[in-house]
Amino acid sequence: MGVRLRVSDSDLLEDLLLFLERRGCPARQLGVDLIEAEVPHGIHAEQARMELDLYLCGWKALSGASIVEMAPQGCGTKCPAETPYA
């Protein structure tokens, strides 16, 4: 399952990519502030999203990031996000 994530501080994007990859979630940069992350071991979409939510909460606590948002699939770098992690 691929999920697009937008980071409010693009300077932290590389850190988020590495954090997710260390946890078995391959991720790739799509734009200045946008990545797509995979949760390959999720049984279904809901479980995969909950697992990714947990990882994002941990990363925010460690990095001091202000906001990470889940962006809708198919959106580019100008697309509004759906779920903020404020």
PDB file of N, CA, C and O in Angstrom, chain B, residues numbered from 101:
ATOM      1  N   MET B 101       0.842  -1.181   0.000  1.00  0.00           N
ATOM      2  CA  MET B 101       0.000   0.000   0.000  1.00  0.00           C
ATOM      3  C   MET B 101       0.885   1.241   0.000  1.00  0.00           C
ATOM      4  O   MET B 101       1.727   1.389   0.886  1.00  0.00           O
ATOM      5  N   GLY B 102       0.716   2.127  -0.963  1.00  0.00           N
ATOM      6  CA  GLY B 102       1.489   3.362  -1.029  1.00  0.00           C
ATOM      7  C   GLY B 102       0.718   4.525  -0.431  1.00  0.00           C
ATOM      8  O   GLY B 102      -0.468   4.706  -0.709  1.00  0.00           O
ATOM      9  N   VAL B 103       1.398   5.313   0.394  1.00  0.00           N
ATOM     10  CA  VAL B 103       0.783   6.487   1.015  1.00  0.00           C
ATOM     11  C   VAL B 103       1.683   7.677   0.744  1.00  0.00           C
ATOM     12  O   VAL B 103       2.895   7.607   0.946  1.00  0.00           O
ATOM     13  N   ARG B 104       1.090   8.765   0.290  1.00  0.00           N
ATOM     14  CA  ARG B 104       1.857   9.992   0.055  1.00  0.00           C
ATOM     15  C   ARG B 104       1.837  10.851   1.301  1.00  0.00           C
ATOM     16  O   ARG B 104       0.799  11.046   1.933  1.00  0.00           O
ATOM     17  N   LEU B 105       3.015  11.361   1.640  1.00  0.00           N
ATOM     18  CA  LEU B 105       3.179  12.159   2.853  1.00  0.00           C
ATOM     19  C   LEU B 105       3.819  13.492   2.497  1.00  0.00           C
ATOM     20  O   LEU B 105       4.775  13.548   1.724  1.00  0.00           O
ATOM     21  N   ARG B 106       3.285  14.557   3.065  1.00  0.00           N
ATOM     22  CA  ARG B 106       3.842  15.893   2.869  1.00  0.00           C
ATOM     23  C   ARG B 106       4.399  16.375   4.206  1.00  0.00           C
ATOM     24  O   ARG B 106       3.742  16.256   5.240  1.00  0.00           O
ATOM     25  N   VAL B 107       5.617  16.921   4.175  1.00  0.00           N
ATOM     26  CA  VAL B 107       6.297  17.419   5.369  1.00  0.00           C
ATOM     27  C   VAL B 107       6.312  18.941   5.316  1.00  0.00           C
ATOM     28  O   VAL B 107       6.617  19.526   4.277  1.00  0.00           O
ATOM     29  N   SER B 108       5.983  19.579   6.430  1.00  0.00           N
ATOM     30  CA  SER B 108       5.944  21.044   6.451  1.00  0.00           C
ATOM     31  C   SER B 108       7.328  21.654   6.312  1.00  0.00           C
ATOM     32  O   SER B 108       7.466  22.756   5.782  1.00  0.00           O
ATOM     33  N   ASP B 109       8.349  20.959   6.775  1.00  0.00           N
ATOM     34  CA  ASP B 109       9.727  21.444   6.689  1.00  0.00           C
ATOM     35  C   ASP B 109      10.499  20.525   5.749  1.00  0.00           C
ATOM     36  O   ASP B 109      10.904  19.431   6.142  1.00  0.00           O
ATOM     37  N   SER B 110      10.704  20.965   4.510  1.00  0.00           N
ATOM     38  CA  SER B 110      11.353  20.113   3.511  1.00  0.00           C
ATOM     39  C   SER B 110      12.786  19.740   3.895  1.00  0.00           C
ATOM     40  O   SER B 110      13.339  18.789   3.342  1.00  0.00           O
ATOM     41  N   ASP B 111      13.398  20.473   4.833  1.00  0.00           N
ATOM     42  CA  ASP B 111      14.742  20.113   5.294  1.00  0.00           C
ATOM     43  C   ASP B 111      14.748  18.777   6.044  1.00  0.00           C
ATOM     44  O   ASP B 111      15.798  18.148   6.178  1.00  0.00           O
ATOM     45  N   LEU B 112      13.581  18.341   6.531  1.00  0.00           N
ATOM     46  CA  LEU B 112      13.481  17.082   7.274  1.00  0.00           C
ATOM     47  C   LEU B 112      13.074  15.902   6.403  1.00  0.00           C
ATOM     48  O   LEU B 112      12.936  14.783   6.898  1.00  0.00           O
ATOM     49  N   LEU B 113      12.880  16.144   5.106  1.00  0.00           N
ATOM     50  CA  LEU B 113      12.394  15.095   4.222  1.00  0.00           C
ATOM     51  C   LEU B 113      13.340  13.895   4.167  1.00  0.00           C
ATOM     52  O   LEU B 113      12.896  12.751   4.260  1.00  0.00           O
ATOM     53  N   GLU B 114      14.618  14.148   4.018  1.00  0.00           N
ATOM     54  CA  GLU B 114      15.604  13.057   3.941  1.00  0.00           C
ATOM     55  C   GLU B 114      15.606  12.243   5.241  1.00  0.00           C
ATOM     56  O   GLU B 114      15.732  11.019   5.208  1.00  0.00           O
ATOM     57  N   ASP B 115      15.468  12.913   6.362  1.00  0.00           N
ATOM     58  CA  ASP B 115      15.422  12.232   7.652  1.00  0.00           C
ATOM     59  C   ASP B 115      14.214  11.300   7.735  1.00  0.00           C
ATOM     60  O   ASP B 115      14.326  10.177   8.228  1.00  0.00           O
ATOM     61  N   LEU B 116      13.068  11.762   7.257  1.00  0.00           N
ATOM     62  CA  LEU B 116      11.867  10.935   7.266  1.00  0.00           C
ATOM     63  C   LEU B 116      12.040   9.729   6.337  1.00  0.00           C
ATOM     64  O   LEU B 116      11.652   8.616   6.693  1.00  0.00           O
ATOM     65  N   LEU B 117      12.611   9.940   5.166  1.00  0.00           N
ATOM     66  CA  LEU B 117      12.860   8.825   4.244  1.00  0.00           C
ATOM     67  C   LEU B 117      13.700   7.735   4.906  1.00  0.00           C
ATOM     68  O   LEU B 117      13.358   6.554   4.845  1.00  0.00           O
ATOM     69  N   LEU B 118      14.790   8.137   5.533  1.00  0.00           N
ATOM     70  CA  LEU B 118      15.666   7.166   6.202  1.00  0.00           C
ATOM     71  C   LEU B 118      14.971   6.489   7.373  1.00  0.00           C
ATOM     72  O   LEU B 118      15.114   5.281   7.561  1.00  0.00           O
ATOM     73  N   PHE B 119      14.224   7.245   8.158  1.00  0.00           N
ATOM     74  CA  PHE B 119      13.498   6.707   9.307  1.00  0.00           C
ATOM     75  C   PHE B 119      12.542   5.605   8.858  1.00  0.00           C
ATOM     76  O   PHE B 119      12.518   4.526   9.451  1.00  0.00           O
ATOM     77  N   LEU B 120      11.758   5.867   7.821  1.00  0.00           N
ATOM     78  CA  LEU B 120      10.795   4.878   7.339  1.00  0.00           C
ATOM     79  C   LEU B 120      11.489   3.649   6.752  1.00  0.00           C
ATOM     80  O   LEU B 120      11.064   2.519   6.993  1.00  0.00           O
ATOM     81  N   GLU B 121      12.540   3.869   5.993  1.00  0.00           N
ATOM     82  CA  GLU B 121      13.248   2.738   5.385  1.00  0.00           C
ATOM     83  C   GLU B 121      13.875   1.831   6.436  1.00  0.00           C
ATOM     84  O   GLU B 121      13.931   0.616   6.248  1.00  0.00           O
ATOM     85  N   ARG B 122      14.347   2.407   7.541  1.00  0.00           N
ATOM     86  CA  ARG B 122      14.913   1.585   8.626  1.00  0.00           C
ATOM     87  C   ARG B 122      13.848   0.723   9.293  1.00  0.00           C
ATOM     88  O   ARG B 122      14.170  -0.266   9.952  1.00  0.00           O
ATOM     89  N   ARG B 123      12.603   1.089   9.127  1.00  0.00           N
ATOM     90  CA  ARG B 123      11.494   0.330   9.717  1.00  0.00           C
ATOM     91  C   ARG B 123      10.789  -0.562   8.700  1.00  0.00           C
ATOM     92  O   ARG B 123       9.675  -1.031   8.935  1.00  0.00           O
ATOM     93  N   GLY B 124      11.449  -0.788   7.573  1.00  0.00           N
ATOM     94  CA  GLY B 124      10.894  -1.698   6.570  1.00  0.00           C
ATOM     95  C   GLY B 124       9.836  -1.089   5.682  1.00  0.00           C
ATOM     96  O   GLY B 124       9.076  -1.817   5.043  1.00  0.00           O
ATOM     97  N   CYS B 125       9.768   0.229   5.626  1.00  0.00           N
ATOM     98  CA  CYS B 125       8.800   0.918   4.778  1.00  0.00           C
ATOM     99  C   CYS B 125       9.555   1.649   3.667  1.00  0.00           C
ATOM    100  O   CYS B 125       9.992   2.783   3.864  1.00  0.00           O
ATOM    101  N   PRO B 126       9.713   1.020   2.514  1.00  0.00           N
ATOM    102  CA  PRO B 126      10.407   1.705   1.420  1.00  0.00           C
ATOM    103  C   PRO B 126       9.715   3.028   1.097  1.00  0.00           C
ATOM    104  O   PRO B 126       8.486   3.104   1.074  1.00  0.00           O
ATOM    105  N   ALA B 127      10.502   4.053   0.851  1.00  0.00           N
ATOM    106  CA  ALA B 127       9.942   5.371   0.565  1.00  0.00           C
ATOM    107  C   ALA B 127      10.771   6.038  -0.516  1.00  0.00           C
ATOM    108  O   ALA B 127      11.971   5.794  -0.645  1.00  0.00           O
ATOM    109  N   ARG B 128      10.104   6.887  -1.292  1.00  0.00           N
ATOM    110  CA  ARG B 128      10.820   7.622  -2.335  1.00  0.00           C
ATOM    111  C   ARG B 128      10.306   9.054  -2.382  1.00  0.00           C
ATOM    112  O   ARG B 128       9.141   9.326  -2.093  1.00  0.00           O
ATOM    113  N   GLN B 129      11.195   9.950  -2.748  1.00  0.00           N
ATOM    114  CA  GLN B 129      10.846  11.361  -2.823  1.00  0.00           C
ATOM    115  C   GLN B 129      10.126  11.621  -4.143  1.00  0.00           C
ATOM    116  O   GLN B 129      10.577  11.190  -5.204  1.00  0.00           O
ATOM    117  N   LEU B 130       8.987  12.340  -4.063  1.00  0.00           N
ATOM    118  CA  LEU B 130       8.210  12.686  -5.248  1.00  0.00           C
ATOM    119  C   LEU B 130       8.296  14.173  -5.565  1.00  0.00           C
ATOM    120  O   LEU B 130       8.055  14.582  -6.701  1.00  0.00           O
ATOM    121  N   GLY B 131       8.634  14.970  -4.579  1.00  0.00           N
ATOM    122  CA  GLY B 131       8.700  16.419  -4.755  1.00  0.00           C
ATOM    123  C   GLY B 131       9.513  17.028  -3.635  1.00  0.00           C
ATOM    124  O   GLY B 131      10.092  16.316  -2.814  1.00  0.00           O
ATOM    125  N   VAL B 132       9.555  18.342  -3.604  1.00  0.00           N
ATOM    126  CA  VAL B 132      10.343  19.061  -2.609  1.00  0.00           C
ATOM    127  C   VAL B 132       9.913  18.700  -1.188  1.00  0.00           C
ATOM    128  O   VAL B 132      10.749  18.590  -0.291  1.00  0.00           O
ATOM    129  N   ASP B 133       8.619  18.518  -0.988  1.00  0.00           N
ATOM    130  CA  ASP B 133       8.093  18.234   0.346  1.00  0.00           C
ATOM    131  C   ASP B 133       7.205  17.000   0.378  1.00  0.00           C
ATOM    132  O   ASP B 133       6.435  16.822   1.321  1.00  0.00           O
ATOM    133  N   LEU B 134       7.299  16.138  -0.641  1.00  0.00           N
ATOM    134  CA  LEU B 134       6.371  15.023  -0.789  1.00  0.00           C
ATOM    135  C   LEU B 134       7.121  13.702  -0.997  1.00  0.00           C
ATOM    136  O   LEU B 134       8.039  13.620  -1.814  1.00  0.00           O
ATOM    137  N   ILE B 135       6.717  12.676  -0.248  1.00  0.00           N
ATOM    138  CA  ILE B 135       7.264  11.335  -0.446  1.00  0.00           C
ATOM    139  C   ILE B 135       6.116  10.343  -0.571  1.00  0.00           C
ATOM    140  O   ILE B 135       4.977  10.637  -0.207  1.00  0.00           O
ATOM    141  N   GLU B 136       6.436   9.166  -1.091  1.00  0.00           N
ATOM    142  CA  GLU B 136       5.490   8.062  -1.099  1.00  0.00           C
ATOM    143  C   GLU B 136       6.125   6.921  -0.325  1.00  0.00           C
ATOM    144  O   GLU B 136       7.237   6.495  -0.637  1.00  0.00           O
ATOM    145  N   ALA B 137       5.427   6.429   0.676  1.00  0.00           N
ATOM    146  CA  ALA B 137       5.927   5.350   1.529  1.00  0.00           C
ATOM    147  C   ALA B 137       5.066   4.112   1.342  1.00  0.00           C
ATOM    148  O   ALA B 137       3.857   4.204   1.130  1.00  0.00           O
ATOM    149  N   GLU B 138       5.703   2.959   1.423  1.00  0.00           N
ATOM    150  CA  GLU B 138       5.018   1.669   1.328  1.00  0.00           C
ATOM    151  C   GLU B 138       5.063   0.985   2.688  1.00  0.00           C
ATOM    152  O   GLU B 138       6.052   1.088   3.413  1.00  0.00           O
ATOM    153  N   VAL B 139       3.994   0.292   3.024  1.00  0.00           N
ATOM    154  CA  VAL B 139       3.979  -0.544   4.218  1.00  0.00           C
ATOM    155  C   VAL B 139       3.746  -1.965   3.715  1.00  0.00           C
ATOM    156  O   VAL B 139       2.607  -2.427   3.656  1.00  0.00           O
ATOM    157  N   PRO B 140       4.830  -2.660   3.353  1.00  0.00           N
ATOM    158  CA  PRO B 140       4.687  -3.945   2.664  1.00  0.00           C
ATOM    159  C   PRO B 140       4.136  -5.072   3.517  1.00  0.00           C
ATOM    160  O   PRO B 140       3.577  -6.024   2.972  1.00  0.00           O
ATOM    161  N   HIS B 141       4.270  -5.003   4.828  1.00  0.00           N
ATOM    162  CA  HIS B 141       3.851  -6.129   5.651  1.00  0.00           C
ATOM    163  C   HIS B 141       2.480  -5.935   6.293  1.00  0.00           C
ATOM    164  O   HIS B 141       2.104  -6.705   7.176  1.00  0.00           O
ATOM    165  N   GLY B 142       1.729  -4.926   5.868  1.00  0.00           N
ATOM    166  CA  GLY B 142       0.375  -4.733   6.381  1.00  0.00           C
ATOM    167  C   GLY B 142      -0.568  -5.764   5.786  1.00  0.00           C
ATOM    168  O   GLY B 142      -0.520  -6.042   4.587  1.00  0.00           O
ATOM    169  N   ILE B 143      -1.426  -6.330   6.624  1.00  0.00           N
ATOM    170  CA  ILE B 143      -2.367  -7.336   6.147  1.00  0.00           C
ATOM    171  C   ILE B 143      -3.416  -6.701   5.239  1.00  0.00           C
ATOM    172  O   ILE B 143      -3.778  -7.277   4.213  1.00  0.00           O
ATOM    173  N   HIS B 144      -3.893  -5.548   5.600  1.00  0.00           N
ATOM    174  CA  HIS B 144      -4.862  -4.832   4.764  1.00  0.00           C
ATOM    175  C   HIS B 144      -4.621  -3.335   4.919  1.00  0.00           C
ATOM    176  O   HIS B 144      -3.833  -2.914   5.766  1.00  0.00           O
ATOM    177  N   ALA B 145      -5.288  -2.547   4.118  1.00  0.00           N
ATOM    178  CA  ALA B 145      -5.041  -1.100   4.057  1.00  0.00           C
ATOM    179  C   ALA B 145      -5.202  -0.414   5.415  1.00  0.00           C
ATOM    180  O   ALA B 145      -4.389   0.438   5.773  1.00  0.00           O
ATOM    181  N   GLU B 146      -6.228  -0.770   6.166  1.00  0.00           N
ATOM    182  CA  GLU B 146      -6.451  -0.126   7.462  1.00  0.00           C
ATOM    183  C   GLU B 146      -5.305  -0.415   8.436  1.00  0.00           C
ATOM    184  O   GLU B 146      -4.834   0.485   9.132  1.00  0.00           O
ATOM    185  N   GLN B 147      -4.862  -1.664   8.481  1.00  0.00           N
ATOM    186  CA  GLN B 147      -3.751  -2.020   9.363  1.00  0.00           C
ATOM    187  C   GLN B 147      -2.469  -1.317   8.926  1.00  0.00           C
ATOM    188  O   GLN B 147      -1.706  -0.829   9.759  1.00  0.00           O
ATOM    189  N   ALA B 148      -2.238  -1.268   7.616  1.00  0.00           N
ATOM    190  CA  ALA B 148      -1.040  -0.608   7.105  1.00  0.00           C
ATOM    191  C   ALA B 148      -1.041   0.875   7.461  1.00  0.00           C
ATOM    192  O   ALA B 148      -0.004   1.421   7.836  1.00  0.00           O
ATOM    193  N   ARG B 149      -2.180   1.521   7.348  1.00  0.00           N
ATOM    194  CA  ARG B 149      -2.262   2.945   7.688  1.00  0.00           C
ATOM    195  C   ARG B 149      -2.044   3.161   9.186  1.00  0.00           C
ATOM    196  O   ARG B 149      -1.382   4.121   9.579  1.00  0.00           O
ATOM    197  N   MET B 150      -2.587   2.286  10.018  1.00  0.00           N
ATOM    198  CA  MET B 150      -2.369   2.413  11.468  1.00  0.00           C
ATOM    199  C   MET B 150      -0.892   2.244  11.802  1.00  0.00           C
ATOM    200  O   MET B 150      -0.366   2.960  12.655  1.00  0.00           O
ATOM    201  N   GLU B 151      -0.216   1.305  11.139  1.00  0.00           N
ATOM    202  CA  GLU B 151       1.206   1.100  11.370  1.00  0.00           C
ATOM    203  C   GLU B 151       1.998   2.336  10.944  1.00  0.00           C
ATOM    204  O   GLU B 151       2.902   2.776  11.655  1.00  0.00           O
ATOM    205  N   LEU B 152       1.660   2.886   9.796  1.00  0.00           N
ATOM    206  CA  LEU B 152       2.342   4.087   9.324  1.00  0.00           C
ATOM    207  C   LEU B 152       2.070   5.264  10.264  1.00  0.00           C
ATOM    208  O   LEU B 152       2.971   6.059  10.532  1.00  0.00           O
ATOM    209  N   ASP B 153       0.848   5.382  10.762  1.00  0.00           N
ATOM    210  CA  ASP B 153       0.513   6.429  11.744  1.00  0.00           C
ATOM    211  C   ASP B 153       1.436   6.342  12.961  1.00  0.00           C
ATOM    212  O   ASP B 153       1.935   7.358  13.445  1.00  0.00           O
ATOM    213  N   LEU B 154       1.651   5.140  13.439  1.00  0.00           N
ATOM    214  CA  LEU B 154       2.515   4.923  14.598  1.00  0.00           C
ATOM    215  C   LEU B 154       3.942   5.365  14.294  1.00  0.00           C
ATOM    216  O   LEU B 154       4.563   6.057  15.100  1.00  0.00           O
ATOM    217  N   TYR B 155       4.462   4.971  13.137  1.00  0.00           N
ATOM    218  CA  TYR B 155       5.813   5.384  12.749  1.00  0.00           C
ATOM    219  C   TYR B 155       5.920   6.905  12.657  1.00  0.00           C
ATOM    220  O   TYR B 155       6.903   7.489  13.113  1.00  0.00           O
ATOM    221  N   LEU B 156       4.910   7.545  12.068  1.00  0.00           N
ATOM    222  CA  LEU B 156       4.948   9.004  11.911  1.00  0.00           C
ATOM    223  C   LEU B 156       4.910   9.722  13.252  1.00  0.00           C
ATOM    224  O   LEU B 156       5.588  10.733  13.435  1.00  0.00           O
ATOM    225  N   CYS B 157       4.129   9.211  14.183  1.00  0.00           N
ATOM    226  CA  CYS B 157       4.094   9.809  15.530  1.00  0.00           C
ATOM    227  C   CYS B 157       5.466   9.696  16.199  1.00  0.00           C
ATOM    228  O   CYS B 157       5.924  10.640  16.842  1.00  0.00           O
ATOM    229  N   GLY B 158       6.111   8.556  16.050  1.00  0.00           N
ATOM    230  CA  GLY B 158       7.448   8.368  16.617  1.00  0.00           C
ATOM    231  C   GLY B 158       8.460   9.287  15.972  1.00  0.00           C
ATOM    232  O   GLY B 158       9.284   9.889  16.662  1.00  0.00           O
ATOM    233  N   TRP B 159       8.407   9.403  14.648  1.00  0.00           N
ATOM    234  CA  TRP B 159       9.349  10.280  13.940  1.00  0.00           C
ATOM    235  C   TRP B 159       9.162  11.739  14.351  1.00  0.00           C
ATOM    236  O   TRP B 159      10.132  12.466  14.568  1.00  0.00           O
ATOM    237  N   LYS B 160       7.889  12.158  14.455  1.00  0.00           N
ATOM    238  CA  LYS B 160       7.626  13.541  14.877  1.00  0.00           C
ATOM    239  C   LYS B 160       8.200  13.809  16.256  1.00  0.00           C
ATOM    240  O   LYS B 160       8.779  14.869  16.491  1.00  0.00           O
ATOM    241  N   ALA B 161       8.049  12.868  17.161  1.00  0.00           N
ATOM    242  CA  ALA B 161       8.564  13.046  18.525  1.00  0.00           C
ATOM    243  C   ALA B 161      10.086  13.145  18.521  1.00  0.00           C
ATOM    244  O   ALA B 161      10.655  13.937  19.271  1.00  0.00           O
ATOM    245  N   LEU B 162      10.744  12.352  17.690  1.00  0.00           N
ATOM    246  CA  LEU B 162      12.206  12.358  17.636  1.00  0.00           C
ATOM    247  C   LEU B 162      12.775  13.549  16.873  1.00  0.00           C
ATOM    248  O   LEU B 162      13.820  14.081  17.247  1.00  0.00           O
ATOM    249  N   SER B 163      12.097  13.971  15.809  1.00  0.00           N
ATOM    250  CA  SER B 163      12.646  15.003  14.927  1.00  0.00           C
ATOM    251  C   SER B 163      12.218  16.410  15.300  1.00  0.00           C
ATOM    252  O   SER B 163      12.871  17.381  14.918  1.00  0.00           O
ATOM    253  N   GLY B 164      11.123  16.529  16.046  1.00  0.00           N
ATOM    254  CA  GLY B 164      10.585  17.851  16.344  1.00  0.00           C
ATOM    255  C   GLY B 164       9.841  18.454  15.161  1.00  0.00           C
ATOM    256  O   GLY B 164       9.574  19.655  15.149  1.00  0.00           O
ATOM    257  N   ALA B 165       9.502  17.640  14.167  1.00  0.00           N
ATOM    258  CA  ALA B 165       8.773  18.128  12.995  1.00  0.00           C
ATOM    259  C   ALA B 165       7.427  18.690  13.419  1.00  0.00           C
ATOM    260  O   ALA B 165       6.772  18.162  14.318  1.00  0.00           O
ATOM    261  N   SER B 166       7.030  19.755  12.769  1.00  0.00           N
ATOM    262  CA  SER B 166       5.767  20.376  13.146  1.00  0.00           C
ATOM    263  C   SER B 166       4.567  19.675  12.526  1.00  0.00           C
ATOM    264  O   SER B 166       3.583  19.418  13.219  1.00  0.00           O
ATOM    265  N   ILE B 167       4.626  19.359  11.236  1.00  0.00           N
ATOM    266  CA  ILE B 167       3.473  18.752  10.581  1.00  0.00           C
ATOM    267  C   ILE B 167       3.924  17.763   9.521  1.00  0.00           C
ATOM    268  O   ILE B 167       4.835  18.036   8.740  1.00  0.00           O
ATOM    269  N   VAL B 168       3.272  16.612   9.510  1.00  0.00           N
ATOM    270  CA  VAL B 168       3.366  15.656   8.412  1.00  0.00           C
ATOM    271  C   VAL B 168       1.927  15.384   8.024  1.00  0.00           C
ATOM    272  O   VAL B 168       1.096  15.114   8.891  1.00  0.00           O
ATOM    273  N   GLU B 169       1.616  15.449   6.736  1.00  0.00           N
ATOM    274  CA  GLU B 169       0.251  15.232   6.277  1.00  0.00           C
ATOM    275  C   GLU B 169       0.208  14.075   5.297  1.00  0.00           C
ATOM    276  O   GLU B 169       1.120  13.900   4.488  1.00  0.00           O
ATOM    277  N   MET B 170      -0.860  13.285   5.372  1.00  0.00           N
ATOM    278  CA  MET B 170      -1.092  12.267   4.362  1.00  0.00           C
ATOM    279  C   MET B 170      -1.802  12.956   3.215  1.00  0.00           C
ATOM    280  O   MET B 170      -2.847  13.578   3.405  1.00  0.00           O
ATOM    281  N   ALA B 171      -1.238  12.844   2.034  1.00  0.00           N
ATOM    282  CA  ALA B 171      -1.805  13.469   0.849  1.00  0.00           C
ATOM    283  C   ALA B 171      -2.576  12.422   0.054  1.00  0.00           C
ATOM    284  O   ALA B 171      -2.205  11.248   0.063  1.00  0.00           O
ATOM    285  N   PRO B 172      -3.637  12.825  -0.629  1.00  0.00           N
ATOM    286  CA  PRO B 172      -4.404  11.870  -1.436  1.00  0.00           C
ATOM    287  C   PRO B 172      -3.556  11.272  -2.542  1.00  0.00           C
ATOM    288  O   PRO B 172      -2.662  11.937  -3.065  1.00  0.00           O
ATOM    289  N   GLN B 173      -3.822  10.024  -2.906  1.00  0.00           N
ATOM    290  CA  GLN B 173      -3.115   9.377  -4.008  1.00  0.00           C
ATOM    291  C   GLN B 173      -3.364  10.161  -5.280  1.00  0.00           C
ATOM    292  O   GLN B 173      -4.452  10.701  -5.481  1.00  0.00           O
ATOM    293  N   GLY B 174      -2.368  10.224  -6.129  1.00  0.00           N
ATOM    294  CA  GLY B 174      -2.496  10.904  -7.403  1.00  0.00           C
ATOM    295  C   GLY B 174      -2.280  12.399  -7.319  1.00  0.00           C
ATOM    296  O   GLY B 174      -2.407  13.098  -8.324  1.00  0.00           O
ATOM    297  N   CYS B 175      -1.954  12.903  -6.138  1.00  0.00           N
ATOM    298  CA  CYS B 175      -1.774  14.341  -6.024  1.00  0.00           C
ATOM    299  C   CYS B 175      -0.319  14.702  -6.257  1.00  0.00           C
ATOM    300  O   CYS B 175       0.581  13.906  -5.993  1.00  0.00           O
ATOM    301  N   GLY B 176      -0.105  15.879  -6.742  1.00  0.00           N
ATOM    302  CA  GLY B 176       1.233  16.402  -6.961  1.00  0.00           C
ATOM    303  C   GLY B 176       1.645  17.271  -5.782  1.00  0.00           C
ATOM    304  O   GLY B 176       1.015  17.221  -4.725  1.00  0.00           O
ATOM    305  N   THR B 177       2.668  18.045  -5.948  1.00  0.00           N
ATOM    306  CA  THR B 177       3.187  18.835  -4.826  1.00  0.00           C
ATOM    307  C   THR B 177       2.282  19.981  -4.425  1.00  0.00           C
ATOM    308  O   THR B 177       2.471  20.538  -3.344  1.00  0.00           O
ATOM    309  N   LYS B 178       1.307  20.366  -5.238  1.00  0.00           N
ATOM    310  CA  LYS B 178       0.404  21.474  -4.919  1.00  0.00           C
ATOM    311  C   LYS B 178      -0.935  21.001  -4.352  1.00  0.00           C
ATOM    312  O   LYS B 178      -1.791  21.826  -4.034  1.00  0.00           O
ATOM    313  N   CYS B 179      -1.123  19.729  -4.225  1.00  0.00           N
ATOM    314  CA  CYS B 179      -2.386  19.159  -3.788  1.00  0.00           C
ATOM    315  C   CYS B 179      -2.605  19.351  -2.292  1.00  0.00           C
ATOM    316  O   CYS B 179      -1.663  19.163  -1.522  1.00  0.00           O
ATOM    317  N   PRO B 180      -3.799  19.716  -1.846  1.00  0.00           N
ATOM    318  CA  PRO B 180      -4.050  19.814  -0.400  1.00  0.00           C
ATOM    319  C   PRO B 180      -4.022  18.441   0.249  1.00  0.00           C
ATOM    320  O   PRO B 180      -4.394  17.449  -0.380  1.00  0.00           O
ATOM    321  N   ALA B 181      -3.597  18.375   1.470  1.00  0.00           N
ATOM    322  CA  ALA B 181      -3.517  17.102   2.189  1.00  0.00           C
ATOM    323  C   ALA B 181      -4.838  16.794   2.879  1.00  0.00           C
ATOM    324  O   ALA B 181      -5.677  17.670   3.092  1.00  0.00           O
ATOM    325  N   GLU B 182      -4.991  15.522   3.219  1.00  0.00           N
ATOM    326  CA  GLU B 182      -6.231  15.084   3.875  1.00  0.00           C
ATOM    327  C   GLU B 182      -6.081  15.010   5.392  1.00  0.00           C
ATOM    328  O   GLU B 182      -6.916  15.554   6.115  1.00  0.00           O
ATOM    329  N   THR B 183      -5.051  14.357   5.881  1.00  0.00           N
ATOM    330  CA  THR B 183      -4.936  14.086   7.307  1.00  0.00           C
ATOM    331  C   THR B 183      -3.683  14.737   7.874  1.00  0.00           C
ATOM    332  O   THR B 183      -2.577  14.291   7.570  1.00  0.00           O
ATOM    333  N   PRO B 184      -3.826  15.789   8.698  1.00  0.00           N
ATOM    334  CA  PRO B 184      -2.624  16.412   9.283  1.00  0.00           C
ATOM    335  C   PRO B 184      -2.144  15.657  10.520  1.00  0.00           C
ATOM    336  O   PRO B 184      -2.939  15.098  11.275  1.00  0.00           O
ATOM    337  N   TYR B 185      -0.842  15.656  10.707  1.00  0.00           N
ATOM    338  CA  TYR B 185      -0.220  15.133  11.924  1.00  0.00           C
ATOM    339  C   TYR B 185       0.373  16.320  12.640  1.00  0.00           C
ATOM    340  O   TYR B 185       1.589  16.511  12.622  1.00  0.00           O
ATOM    341  N   ALA B 186      -0.456  17.115  13.266  1.00  0.00           N
ATOM    342  CA  ALA B 186       0.035  18.333  13.923  1.00  0.00           C
ATOM    343  C   ALA B 186       0.344  18.083  15.365  1.00  0.00           C
ATOM    344  O   ALA B 186       0.768  18.996  16.073  1.00  0.00           O
TER     345      ALA B 186
END
